[in-house]
Amino acid sequence: MIRRNQEKTVERHERKFGAEGFITVRSLINSDEELNGHGRVFAHTTVQPGSGIGYHVHTGDTEIYYVYSGRGEYNDNGEVSMVEAGDVTFTPAGCGHGIKCVGGEPLELIALILYG
């Protein structure tokens, strides 16, 4: 199977989990069936400068971010650190996270949410 660029679902979210600004989410898969029931999100997410994804806790699933480009202020269960291109974050079930784009260029993430 090949998913062509124009076949991706693209959504814009404002104030995601209460954060300032907006993000754009391009679904690399369009349904949880495509992950064989093991997850619900595999997406390319763009966080604009000054925007973010607010702190939230994962219940029943795990989220991984691969930072493709840009810089972000990452809240890992209450501990804030800087992340940049090439970094990977991991938030297991029962833990929380949030991220904010810092600097003048957008923060580009690949996000994967798996059940379990």
All heavy atoms as an XYZ file, in Angstrom:
892
protein
N       0.838     -1.184      0.000
C       0.000      0.000      0.000
C       0.881      1.244      0.000
O       1.918      1.265      0.653
C      -0.896     -0.001      1.239
C      -1.805      1.215      1.296
S      -2.864      1.179      2.740
C      -2.159      2.524      3.644
N       0.462      2.236     -0.697
C       1.126      3.541     -0.706
C       0.084      4.592     -0.348
O      -1.010      4.598     -0.911
C       1.722      3.866     -2.093
C       2.796      2.849     -2.461
C       2.261      5.300     -2.119
C       3.307      2.989     -3.877
N       0.426      5.442      0.594
C      -0.448      6.571      0.932
C       0.150      7.802      0.268
O       1.246      8.242      0.594
C      -0.515      6.753      2.443
C      -1.038      8.071      2.911
C      -2.451      8.183      3.467
N      -3.298      7.039      3.409
C      -3.490      6.173      4.411
N      -2.864      6.300      5.545
N      -4.325      5.168      4.276
N      -0.553      8.335     -0.696
C      -0.113      9.541     -1.397
C      -0.336     10.758     -0.515
O      -1.247     10.790      0.323
C      -0.858      9.695     -2.724
C      -0.675      8.525     -3.672
C       0.742      8.436     -4.158
N       0.875      7.275     -5.055
C       2.014      6.810     -5.465
N       3.144      7.379     -5.065
N       2.068      5.780     -6.266
N       0.492     11.755     -0.695
C       0.438     12.962      0.123
C      -0.967     13.555      0.169
O      -1.456     13.929      1.231
C       1.451     13.988     -0.389
C       1.610     15.146      0.559
O       1.718     14.948      1.766
N       1.619     16.349      0.028
N      -1.640     13.628     -0.959
C      -2.974     14.234     -1.016
C      -4.039     13.375     -0.330
O      -5.154     13.836     -0.112
C      -3.374     14.552     -2.467
C      -3.549     13.346     -3.357
C      -2.268     12.895     -4.035
O      -1.169     13.245     -3.622
N      -2.414     12.096     -5.090
N      -3.703     12.141      0.045
C      -4.655     11.257      0.723
C      -4.611     11.390      2.246
O      -5.435     10.793      2.941
C      -4.367      9.801      0.344
C      -4.558      9.508     -1.122
C      -4.102      8.120     -1.517
O      -3.151      7.588     -0.897
O      -4.692      7.567     -2.447
N      -3.660     12.137      2.757
C      -3.536     12.294      4.207
C      -4.650     13.189      4.744
O      -5.037     14.161      4.112
C      -2.189     12.925      4.571
C      -1.003     12.064      4.252
C       0.276     12.801      4.552
C       1.467     12.043      4.023
N       2.661     12.881      3.989
N      -5.132     12.845      5.926
C      -6.069     13.707      6.631
C      -5.256     14.799      7.318
O      -4.285     14.509      8.022
C      -6.857     12.899      7.682
O      -7.539     11.835      7.026
C      -7.831     13.766      8.438
N      -5.624     16.067      7.103
C      -4.914     17.201      7.704
C      -5.898     17.959      8.589
O      -6.991     18.327      8.146
C      -4.337     18.139      6.622
C      -3.616     19.323      7.268
C      -3.395     17.380      5.692
N      -5.501     18.165      9.852
C      -6.346     18.891     10.797
C      -5.551     19.988     11.478
O      -4.375     19.813     11.776
C      -6.883     17.942     11.875
C      -7.753     16.830     11.343
C      -8.188     15.870     12.432
O      -7.434     15.705     13.425
O      -9.262     15.279     12.292
N      -6.211     21.100     11.726
C      -5.614     22.205     12.487
C      -6.331     22.243     13.841
O      -7.562     22.232     13.895
C      -5.802     23.521     11.736
C      -5.257     24.706     12.480
C      -5.549     25.970     11.705
N      -5.490     27.116     12.576
C      -4.831     28.216     12.312
N      -4.178     28.324     11.185
N      -4.826     29.215     13.156
N      -5.540     22.240     14.915
C      -6.090     22.275     16.271
C      -5.622     23.555     16.951
O      -4.417     23.824     17.003
C      -5.597     21.076     17.086
C      -5.992     19.757     16.517
N      -7.171     19.140     16.830
C      -5.359     18.934     15.651
C      -7.252     17.988     16.184
N      -6.161     17.841     15.459
N      -6.557     24.316     17.475
C      -6.214     25.513     18.250
C      -6.284     25.179     19.732
O      -7.132     24.420     20.177
C      -7.182     26.650     17.913
C      -6.990     27.131     16.482
C      -7.731     28.410     16.205
O      -7.687     29.330     17.049
O      -8.343     28.491     15.131
N      -5.324     25.724     20.471
C      -5.260     25.566     21.932
C      -5.340     24.099     22.352
O      -6.098     23.726     23.261
C      -6.337     26.412     22.612
C      -6.201     27.905     22.314
C      -7.092     28.797     23.139
N      -6.973     28.574     24.570
C      -5.972     29.001     25.352
N      -4.979     29.677     24.839
N      -5.986     28.751     26.643
N      -4.550     23.253     21.691
C      -4.543     21.805     21.967
C      -4.185     21.553     23.432
O      -3.127     21.985     23.905
C      -3.543     21.111     21.043
C      -3.537     19.606     21.140
C      -4.778     19.011     20.510
C      -4.671     17.497     20.476
N      -5.835     16.898     19.888
N      -5.056     20.916     24.152
C      -4.910     20.657     25.592
C      -4.615     21.948     26.368
O      -3.875     21.947     27.348
C      -3.851     19.595     25.879
C      -4.180     18.244     25.327
C      -3.446     17.716     24.285
C      -5.243     17.508     25.841
C      -3.759     16.470     23.759
C      -5.565     16.255     25.322
C      -4.823     15.736     24.273
N      -5.186     23.066     25.898
C      -5.081     24.338     26.604
C      -3.853     25.175     26.291
O      -3.694     26.258     26.842
N      -2.993     24.703     25.402
C      -1.774     25.451     25.058
C      -2.109     26.639     24.150
O      -3.146     26.662     23.482
C      -0.766     24.546     24.358
N      -1.213     27.597     24.115
C      -1.365     28.740     23.222
C      -1.190     28.321     21.771
O      -0.480     27.353     21.468
C      -0.328     29.820     23.562
C      -0.534     30.474     24.904
C      -1.838     31.245     24.987
O      -2.204     31.935     24.010
O      -2.517     31.126     26.021
N      -1.801     29.059     20.860
C      -1.555     28.902     19.438
C      -2.236     27.705     18.813
O      -3.264     27.219     19.296
N      -1.629     27.218     17.721
C      -2.232     26.114     16.983
C      -1.171     25.154     16.461
O      -0.002     25.490     16.351
C      -3.105     26.636     15.834
C      -2.339     27.243     14.703
C      -1.974     26.471     13.603
C      -1.981     28.582     14.718
C      -1.266     27.028     12.551
C      -1.279     29.144     13.667
C      -0.916     28.361     12.586
N      -1.651     23.951     16.159
C      -0.801     22.924     15.560
C      -1.504     22.386     14.319
O      -2.732     22.485     14.202
C      -0.485     21.772     16.539
C      -1.751     21.003     16.925
C       0.229     22.296     17.782
C      -1.498     19.735     17.717
N      -0.724     21.812     13.415
C      -1.272     21.129     12.246
C      -0.861     19.668     12.333
O       0.314     19.362     12.553
C      -0.730     21.747     10.942
O      -1.052     23.146     10.927
C      -1.338     21.071      9.720
N      -1.843     18.771     12.190
C      -1.599     17.330     12.292
C      -1.936     16.689     10.948
O      -3.066     16.805     10.469
C      -2.445     16.692     13.409
C      -2.204     15.188     13.481
C      -2.156     17.351     14.757
N      -0.928     16.047     10.349
C      -1.112     15.311      9.101
C      -1.047     13.828      9.428
O       0.024     13.320      9.778
C      -0.009     15.667      8.104
C      -0.050     17.081      7.621
C       1.295     17.453      6.960
N       1.507     18.871      6.968
C       1.958     19.576      8.009
N       2.262     18.975      9.131
N       2.111     20.874      7.918
N      -2.166     13.140      9.326
C      -2.219     11.717      9.655
C      -1.456     10.911      8.621
O      -1.750     10.986      7.430
C      -3.660     11.234      9.735
O      -4.312     11.849     10.815
N      -0.474     10.149      9.084
C       0.266      9.255      8.201
C      -0.481      7.944      8.026
O      -0.260      7.218      7.055
C       1.678      9.029      8.740
C       2.494     10.320      8.906
C       3.826     10.019      9.582
C       2.712     11.012      7.574
N      -1.356      7.650      8.994
C      -2.347      6.582      8.853
C      -3.702      7.239      9.063
O      -3.796      8.283      9.722
C      -2.141      5.416      9.844
C      -2.256      5.918     11.284
C      -0.823      4.721      9.605
C      -2.511      4.822     12.267
N      -4.746      6.658      8.532
C      -6.057      7.284      8.639
C      -7.036      6.526      9.532
O      -8.170      6.938      9.679
C      -6.675      7.480      7.250
C      -5.946      8.559      6.465
O      -5.400      9.495      7.029
N      -5.929      8.424      5.156
N      -6.586      5.412     10.121
C      -7.453      4.671     11.038
C      -6.604      3.755     11.911
O      -5.483      3.396     11.548
C      -8.472      3.832     10.261
O      -7.826      2.782      9.584
N      -7.162      3.372     13.079
C      -6.416      2.474     13.956
C      -6.307      1.071     13.365
O      -5.422      0.308     13.737
C      -6.981      2.444     15.374
C      -8.430      2.014     15.465
O      -9.087      1.857     14.420
O      -8.905      1.837     16.596
N      -7.166      0.727     12.396
C      -7.047     -0.572     11.732
C      -5.706     -0.691     11.002
O      -5.160     -1.778     10.857
C      -8.191     -0.802     10.738
C      -9.544     -1.028     11.386
C     -10.282      0.277     11.648
O     -10.073      1.263     10.904
O     -11.051      0.322     12.613
N      -5.187      0.432     10.532
C      -3.917      0.403      9.817
C      -2.743      0.086     10.745
O      -1.673     -0.284     10.283
C      -3.690      1.722      9.071
C      -4.664      1.913      7.922
C      -4.469      3.197      7.168
O      -3.381      3.806      7.233
O      -5.420      3.615      6.494
N      -2.936      0.216     12.057
C      -1.933     -0.192     13.044
C      -2.325     -1.536     13.661
O      -1.836     -1.895     14.729
C      -1.783      0.867     14.144
C      -0.986      2.114     13.760
C      -1.031      3.144     14.885
C       0.447      1.764     13.440
N      -3.207     -2.254     12.994
C      -3.653     -3.584     13.433
C      -4.173     -3.579     14.867
O      -3.953     -4.518     15.628
C      -2.534     -4.616     13.274
C      -2.209     -4.862     11.826
O      -3.106     -4.940     10.989
N      -0.936     -4.966     11.520
N      -4.840     -2.500     15.247
C      -5.424     -2.410     16.579
C      -4.426     -2.151     17.690
O      -4.787     -2.205     18.858
N      -3.174     -1.842     17.345
C      -2.136     -1.621     18.363
C      -1.956     -0.152     18.724
O      -1.191      0.173     19.632
C      -0.796     -2.190     17.899
C      -0.817     -3.670     17.725
N      -0.844     -4.549     18.780
C      -0.837     -4.430     16.608
C      -0.875     -5.784     18.328
N      -0.879     -5.743     17.012
N      -2.606      0.744     17.998
C      -2.449      2.159     18.273
C      -3.478      2.980     17.545
O      -4.315      2.452     16.800
N      -3.403      4.309     17.749
C      -4.415      5.173     17.153
C      -3.863      6.384     16.420
O      -4.603      7.061     15.711
C      -5.421      5.616     18.209
C      -4.826      6.435     19.339
C      -5.919      6.768     20.367
N      -5.381      7.464     21.503
C      -5.217      8.771     21.592
N      -5.576      9.552     20.595
N      -4.708      9.317     22.671
N      -2.569      6.683     16.588
C      -2.003      7.867     15.923
C      -0.620      7.551     15.391
O       0.209      6.966     16.094
C      -1.894      9.075     16.901
C      -1.110     10.221     16.283
C      -3.265      9.546     17.340
N      -0.388      7.918     14.151
C       0.945      7.992     13.544
C       0.846      9.210     12.655
O       0.138      9.194     11.636
C       1.268      6.723     12.760
C       2.642      6.720     12.128
C       3.755      7.130     12.823
C       2.803      6.285     10.826
C       5.018      7.115     12.251
C       4.052      6.253     10.235
C       5.163      6.673     10.948
N       1.469     10.323     13.079
C       1.212     11.604     12.429
C       2.452     12.488     12.374
O       3.356     12.371     13.201
C       0.103     12.343     13.171
N       2.440     13.383     11.407
C       3.436     14.449     11.278
C       2.765     15.704     11.822
O       1.767     16.168     11.262
C       3.813     14.618      9.804
C       4.636     15.823      9.524
N       4.799     16.299      8.255
C       5.356     16.640     10.320
C       5.568     17.372      8.279
N       5.917     17.592      9.528
N       3.294     16.212     12.914
C       2.700     17.356     13.604
C       3.628     18.561     13.500
O       4.823     18.449     13.766
C       2.435     17.018     15.085
O       1.540     15.907     15.143
C       1.833     18.195     15.829
N       3.047     19.707     13.137
C       3.787     20.966     13.081
C       3.267     21.877     14.182
O       2.061     22.147     14.248
C       3.618     21.653     11.716
O       4.062     20.765     10.689
C       4.428     22.943     11.642
N       4.183     22.334     15.043
C       3.854     23.254     16.124
C       4.491     24.596     15.760
O       5.709     24.683     15.612
C       4.387     22.744     17.483
C       3.957     23.674     18.605
C       3.925     21.309     17.749
N       3.676     25.622     15.594
C       4.171     26.925     15.180
C       4.916     27.619     16.333
O       4.661     27.332     17.511
C       3.011     27.804     14.702
C       2.324     27.277     13.462
C       3.258     27.183     12.270
O       4.121     28.038     12.048
N       3.110     26.120     11.490
N       5.846     28.533     16.017
C       6.564     29.251     17.076
C       5.599     29.895     18.082
O       4.598     30.503     17.693
C       7.344     30.314     16.295
C       7.592     29.675     14.963
C       6.309     28.924     14.679
N       5.889     29.676     19.359
C       5.056     30.199     20.432
C       3.834     29.345     20.737
O       3.133     29.586     21.702
N       3.569     28.355     19.912
C       2.424     27.463     20.102
C       2.865     26.187     20.803
O       4.063     25.930     20.930
C       1.805     27.105     18.747
O       1.303     28.248     18.092
N       1.899     25.382     21.224
C       2.263     24.153     21.898
C       1.146     23.135     21.939
O       0.059     23.351     21.414
N       1.454     22.035     22.570
C       0.500     20.996     22.924
C       0.529     20.968     24.445
O       1.569     20.699     25.048
C       0.901     19.623     22.345
C       0.970     19.692     20.815
C      -0.059     18.534     22.821
C       1.586     18.476     20.161
N      -0.587     21.299     25.077
C      -0.623     21.422     26.522
C      -0.382     20.106     27.244
O      -0.554     19.019     26.679
N       0.016     20.241     28.493
C       0.292     19.070     29.329
C      -0.966     18.214     29.436
O      -2.063     18.709     29.698
C       0.753     19.518     30.720
C       1.156     18.367     31.603
C       2.439     17.849     31.533
C       0.257     17.788     32.483
C       2.826     16.769     32.333
C       0.625     16.719     33.288
C       1.906     16.218     33.202
O       2.274     15.161     33.984
N      -0.808     16.907     29.249
C      -1.898     15.948     29.376
C      -1.325     14.601     29.773
O      -0.165     14.315     29.521
C      -2.698     15.846     28.069
C      -1.874     15.411     26.894
N      -0.978     16.262     26.243
C      -1.789     14.225     26.260
C      -0.389     15.608     25.252
N      -0.857     14.361     25.247
N      -2.152     13.791     30.424
C      -1.736     12.479     30.910
C      -2.302     11.402     29.983
O      -3.453     11.484     29.551
C      -2.232     12.252     32.359
C      -1.917     10.842     32.836
C      -1.591     13.287     33.292
N      -1.478     10.405     29.696
C      -1.902      9.282     28.855
C      -2.426      8.154     29.733
O      -1.752      7.709     30.652
C      -0.741      8.799     27.977
C      -0.540      9.680     26.805
N      -1.079      9.406     25.572
C       0.095     10.866     26.679
C      -0.767     10.376     24.735
N      -0.058     11.277     25.382
N      -3.639      7.717     29.421
C      -4.273      6.622     30.140
C      -4.559      5.514     29.135
O      -5.322      5.722     28.190
C      -5.587      7.095     30.795
O      -5.292      8.197     31.648
C      -6.238      5.985     31.592
N      -3.920      4.380     29.291
C      -4.167      3.253     28.415
C      -3.400      3.285     27.099
O      -3.598      2.428     26.249
N      -2.547      4.295     26.939
C      -1.725      4.340     25.734
C      -0.401      5.040     26.022
O      -0.223      5.650     27.067
C      -2.453      4.990     24.552
C      -2.931      6.407     24.821
O      -2.314      7.134     25.633
O      -3.915      6.826     24.205
N       0.519      4.902     25.098
C       1.873      5.438     25.205
C       2.124      6.321     23.994
O       1.726      5.971     22.880
C       2.884      4.276     25.208
O       2.687      3.511     26.396
C       4.319      4.762     25.150
N       2.788      7.464     24.187
C       3.092      8.336     23.053
C       4.588      8.559     22.915
O       5.290      8.778     23.899
C       2.386      9.681     23.160
C       2.581     10.531     21.912
C       1.597     11.664     21.776
O       1.019     12.101     22.802
O       1.391     12.118     20.639
N       5.033      8.496     21.679
C       6.436      8.735     21.324
C       6.476      9.903     20.349
O       5.680      9.939     19.399
C       7.046      7.481     20.671
C       6.977      6.289     21.635
C       8.478      7.744     20.215
C       7.170      4.947     20.969
N       7.390     10.860     20.588
C       7.658     11.930     19.625
C       9.066     11.742     19.082
O      10.004     11.534     19.857
C       7.659     13.314     20.285
C       6.351     13.871     20.756
C       6.351     14.841     21.756
C       5.125     13.493     20.218
C       5.183     15.415     22.201
C       3.949     14.056     20.673
C       3.978     15.020     21.659
O       2.820     15.584     22.110
N       9.202     11.865     17.780
C      10.514     12.009     17.156
C      10.572     13.447     16.676
O       9.723     13.877     15.880
C      10.692     11.039     15.979
C      11.929     11.357     15.164
C      13.192     11.098     15.686
C      11.837     11.950     13.923
C      14.333     11.411     14.960
C      12.970     12.264     13.191
C      14.213     11.997     13.720
O      15.344     12.325     13.009
N      11.533     14.206     17.188
C      11.674     15.610     16.800
C      12.438     15.652     15.483
O      13.625     15.336     15.437
C      12.393     16.436     17.892
C      12.495     17.889     17.470
C      11.673     16.308     19.231
N      11.727     16.033     14.431
C      12.299     16.064     13.086
C      13.094     17.351     12.835
O      14.174     17.319     12.264
C      11.172     15.912     12.064
C      11.640     15.865     10.639
C      12.250     14.723     10.129
C      11.474     16.957      9.798
C      12.693     14.678      8.827
C      11.909     16.918      8.497
C      12.517     15.779      8.016
O      12.955     15.734      6.731
N      12.536     18.486     13.286
C      13.249     19.759     13.149
C      12.693     20.759     14.150
O      11.608     20.584     14.689
C      13.132     20.308     11.715
O      11.802     20.670     11.424
N      13.462     21.795     14.395
C      13.061     22.829     15.342
C      13.508     22.514     16.755
O      14.247     21.558     17.006
N      13.044     23.367     17.679
C      13.381     23.223     19.099
C      12.116     23.369     19.920
O      11.230     24.143     19.571
C      14.382     24.293     19.525
C      15.762     24.130     18.934
C      16.685     25.279     19.331
N      16.435     25.739     20.686
C      17.269     25.568     21.718
N      18.413     24.965     21.530
N      16.977     26.013     22.910
N      12.087     22.622     21.019
C      10.918     22.695     21.874
C      11.267     22.621     23.340
O      12.316     22.109     23.726
N      10.362     23.147     24.136
C      10.433     23.042     25.594
C       9.480     21.910     25.958
O       8.261     22.036     25.784
C       9.976     24.375     26.188
C      10.151     24.495     27.664
C       9.745     25.873     28.126
O       8.545     26.057     28.409
O      10.615     26.758     28.169
N      10.035     20.796     26.418
C       9.274     19.570     26.650
C       9.032     19.352     28.133
O       9.975     19.327     28.923
C      10.017     18.377     26.040
C       9.287     17.072     26.161
C       8.174     16.817     25.366
C       9.690     16.097     27.052
C       7.491     15.619     25.464
C       9.016     14.895     27.157
C       7.911     14.667     26.359
O       7.231     13.480     26.462
N       7.770     19.204     28.515
C       7.391     18.929     29.894
C       7.188     17.420     30.022
O       6.215     16.874     29.514
C       6.106     19.685     30.246
C       5.683     19.484     31.680
O       6.052     18.512     32.327
N       4.892     20.406     32.181
N       8.111     16.769     30.687
C       8.094     15.324     30.868
C       7.665     15.012     32.293
O       8.487     14.952     33.202
C       9.485     14.751     30.575
C       9.565     13.240     30.671
O       8.512     12.588     30.744
O      10.696     12.717     30.664
N       6.342     14.866     32.490
C       5.820     14.528     33.810
C       6.232     15.553     34.868
O       6.538     15.207     36.005
C       6.270     13.121     34.208
C       5.125     12.274     34.708
O       3.973     12.491     34.372
N       5.451     11.301     35.521
N       6.281     16.833     34.466
C       6.624     17.917     35.384
C       8.049     18.398     35.299
O       8.383     19.450     35.839
N       8.935     17.661     34.619
C      10.325     18.076     34.441
C      10.487     18.654     33.038
O      10.254     17.968     32.042
C      11.266     16.887     34.622
C      12.728     17.267     34.557
C      13.633     16.080     34.831
O      13.263     15.208     35.643
O      14.714     16.040     34.221
N      10.884     19.924     32.963
C      10.973     20.625     31.677
C      12.402     20.599     31.155
O      13.349     20.918     31.881
C      10.470     22.081     31.815
C      10.610     22.831     30.506
C       9.015     22.087     32.288
N      12.544     20.194     29.879
C      13.845     20.119     29.212
C      13.697     20.616     27.783
O      12.608     20.597     27.216
C      14.354     18.672     29.157
O      14.477     18.111     30.434
N      14.805     21.004     27.190
C      14.814     21.390     25.786
C      14.995     20.139     24.927
O      15.773     19.247     25.277
C      15.944     22.377     25.498
C      15.783     23.714     26.203
S      14.264     24.583     25.774
C      14.548     24.906     24.050
N      14.276     20.085     23.802
C      14.441     19.023     22.809
C      14.695     19.680     21.462
O      14.273     20.810     21.214
C      13.223     18.075     22.742
C      13.100     17.269     24.022
C      11.942     18.820     22.436
N      15.413     18.955     20.604
C      15.734     19.483     19.280
C      15.796     18.328     18.285
O      15.635     17.167     18.656
C      17.047     20.246     19.312
C      18.208     19.444     19.783
C      19.462     20.286     19.971
O      19.365     21.521     20.079
O      20.540     19.678     20.002
N      16.033     18.680     17.031
C      16.041     17.697     15.950
C      16.871     16.472     16.322
O      17.983     16.585     16.828
C      16.580     18.326     14.675
N      16.291     15.296     16.095
C      16.951     14.022     16.379
C      16.592     13.430     17.724
O      16.817     12.235     17.953
N      16.021     14.230     18.634
C      15.634     13.716     19.951
C      14.340     12.903     19.854
O      13.503     13.142     18.978
C      15.421     14.858     20.950
C      16.716     15.563     21.333
O      17.800     15.005     21.083
O      16.631     16.687     21.874
N      14.192     11.949     20.773
C      12.992     11.123     20.869
C      12.480     11.217     22.301
O      13.257     11.117     23.247
C      13.300      9.648     20.523
C      12.065      8.768     20.731
C      13.811      9.520     19.096
N      11.172     11.416     22.462
C      10.564     11.424     23.790
C       9.638     10.222     23.904
O       9.100      9.745     22.911
C       9.765     12.718     24.046
O       8.610     12.735     23.212
C      10.630     13.951     23.797
N       9.450      9.745     25.128
C       8.620      8.577     25.393
C       7.763      8.862     26.615
O       8.295      9.186     27.683
C       9.522      7.364     25.632
C       8.788      6.119     26.000
C       8.145      5.369     25.026
C       8.734      5.691     27.313
C       7.464      4.209     25.363
C       8.055      4.532     27.663
C       7.418      3.788     26.679
N       6.446      8.769     26.455
C       5.519      8.991     27.564
C       4.665      7.742     27.742
O       3.741      7.497     26.959
C       4.622     10.218     27.287
O       5.451     11.347     27.025
C       3.724     10.511     28.473
N       4.982      6.925     28.758
C       4.200      5.696     28.967
C       2.836      5.990     29.580
O       2.587      7.089     30.104
C       5.078      4.896     29.932
C       5.875      5.912     30.667
C       6.072      7.059     29.711
N       1.954      5.000     29.523
C       0.635      5.097     30.138
C       0.779      5.486     31.610
O       1.671      5.011     32.305
C      -0.103      3.771     30.010
N      -0.073      6.400     32.040
C      -0.043      6.865     33.421
C       0.829      8.080     33.638
O       0.830      8.657     34.724
N       1.589      8.487     32.636
C       2.457      9.665     32.729
C       1.940     10.762     31.801
O       1.114     10.520     30.931
C       3.896      9.298     32.357
S       4.666      8.182     33.540
N       2.468     11.971     31.995
C       2.012     13.105     31.205
C       3.137     13.833     30.520
O       4.308     13.672     30.871
N       2.751     14.645     29.537
C       3.723     15.444     28.805
C       3.038     16.606     28.100
O       1.818     16.655     27.969
C       4.504     14.588     27.798
C       3.686     14.075     26.654
N       4.211     13.865     25.406
C       2.376     13.724     26.566
C       3.273     13.401     24.603
N       2.151     13.299     25.284
N       3.840     17.552     27.658
C       3.405     18.683     26.853
C       4.632     19.246     26.170
O       5.764     18.946     26.561
N       4.426     20.055     25.138
C       5.562     20.617     24.407
C       5.191     21.988     23.857
O       4.020     22.244     23.531
C       6.027     19.655     23.288
C       7.412     20.024     22.789
C       4.990     19.566     22.167
C       8.097     18.928     21.997
N       6.174     22.870     23.797
C       5.991     24.217     23.246
C       7.138     24.506     22.291
O       8.298     24.225     22.608
C       5.982     25.259     24.365
C       5.815     26.669     23.866
C       5.792     27.668     25.000
C       5.632     29.073     24.447
N       5.576     30.059     25.534
N       6.809     25.057     21.131
C       7.830     25.435     20.162
C       8.515     26.708     20.630
O       7.864     27.693     20.958
C       7.188     25.651     18.795
S       8.352     26.181     17.527
N       9.847     26.678     20.679
C      10.631     27.868     21.019
C      11.542     28.188     19.835
O      11.934     27.296     19.095
C      11.455     27.678     22.312
C      10.524     27.470     23.505
C      12.413     26.520     22.209
N      11.853     29.445     19.670
C      12.670     29.844     18.533
C      11.792     30.325     17.393
O      10.569     30.372     17.489
N      12.423     30.657     16.284
C      11.729     31.269     15.167
C      11.206     30.325     14.111
O      10.503     30.750     13.197
N      11.538     29.039     14.195
C      11.065     28.100     13.175
C      10.104     27.095     13.785
O      10.166     26.807     14.986
C      12.237     27.378     12.510
C      12.979     26.423     13.422
C      14.117     25.701     12.713
O      15.222     26.257     12.701
O      13.863     24.603     12.171
N       9.190     26.557     12.975
C       8.245     25.568     13.510
C       8.957     24.335     14.046
O      10.046     23.977     13.604
C       7.392     25.200     12.293
C       7.530     26.351     11.356
C       8.927     26.874     11.573
N       8.306     23.692     14.997
C       8.761     22.421     15.562
C       8.022     21.322     14.807
O       6.788     21.306     14.767
C       8.423     22.382     17.051
C       8.710     21.111     17.829
C      10.206     20.814     17.855
C       8.156     21.231     19.240
N       8.771     20.414     14.182
C       8.184     19.326     13.400
C       8.393     18.023     14.164
O       9.526     17.675     14.510
C       8.851     19.225     12.024
C       8.775     20.492     11.201
C       7.434     20.709     10.522
O       6.645     19.744     10.415
O       7.184     21.847     10.099
N       7.294     17.316     14.425
C       7.322     16.070     15.187
C       6.692     14.940     14.388
O       5.733     15.165     13.649
C       6.500     16.195     16.469
C       6.773     17.331     17.422
C       5.666     17.396     18.480
C       8.124     17.133     18.077
N       7.184     13.734     14.589
C       6.465     12.537     14.183
C       5.942     11.945     15.485
O       6.723     11.677     16.417
C       7.374     11.531     13.448
C       8.000     12.173     12.200
C       6.594     10.273     13.093
C       7.010     12.671     11.155
N       4.627     11.784     15.597
C       3.996     11.302     16.817
C       3.399      9.916     16.580
O       2.764      9.678     15.545
C       2.907     12.262     17.269
N       3.607      9.029     17.538
C       3.070      7.671     17.478
C       2.419      7.366     18.819
O       3.051      7.501     19.871
C       4.194      6.665     17.200
C       3.831      5.186     17.203
C       2.853      4.865     16.080
C       5.103      4.344     17.069
N       1.145      6.990     18.790
C       0.439      6.585     20.007
C       0.061      5.117     19.870
O      -0.654      4.728     18.929
C      -0.817      7.440     20.285
C      -0.402      8.899     20.501
C      -1.564      6.898     21.503
C      -1.574      9.835     20.773
N       0.550      4.313     20.824
C       0.298      2.870     20.842
C      -0.510      2.507     22.075
O      -0.340      3.115     23.141
C       1.622      2.108     20.868
C       2.558      2.340     19.671
C       3.903      1.684     19.913
C       1.922      1.820     18.397
N      -1.393      1.517     21.947
C      -2.181      1.042     23.082
C      -1.335      0.156     23.990
O      -0.378     -0.461     23.549
C      -3.386      0.226     22.607
C      -4.344      1.014     21.757
C      -4.838      0.477     20.578
C      -4.782      2.275     22.124
C      -5.738      1.175     19.796
C      -5.663      2.985     21.346
C      -6.142      2.432     20.172
O      -7.022      3.121     19.393
N      -1.745      0.099     25.266
C      -1.088     -0.836     26.169
C      -0.519     -0.206     27.389
O      -0.366      0.947     27.548
